[in-house]
Amino acid sequence: MIPDTLRLTLSIAVICYFILILIYLKRQMLDLKYTLLWLIAGAVMGIMVFSPELLLLFISILGIESNMNGLYVLCFAFIIAILMSLTAIVSRQSQKIRQLIQTIALLEKRVRELEKQEDDV
């Protein structure tokens, strides 16, 4: 179904993708816990390259007639899932930052009060 040259090109692209993820992980540009999300994305890409029959089966189960439309829908759904995961991560980090800012502000206030008490004595 997929021409051999296209399959080879896509295989090389998926391998380069995994190498890039591992380089980011080694240089600590990407946390280990977030790497799993990108490795799953690469695994799905690899499955589609090496076994396009599974994609066709999935598309037929969904009742989509055109293979390209099915691929588009699947890619769109996967991108939405990644965006939702990243949004959840950003939201948690934002809450942690807000808590840290509040804690630092309280500590600074306490330090100023202690310094003022020392000056008065």
PyMOL commands that set and color helices and strands:
alter all, ss='L'
color gray80, all
select helices_A, chain A and resi 4-26+32-50+52-62+67-120
alter helices_A, ss='H'
color red, helices_A
deselect
rebuild
show_as cartoon
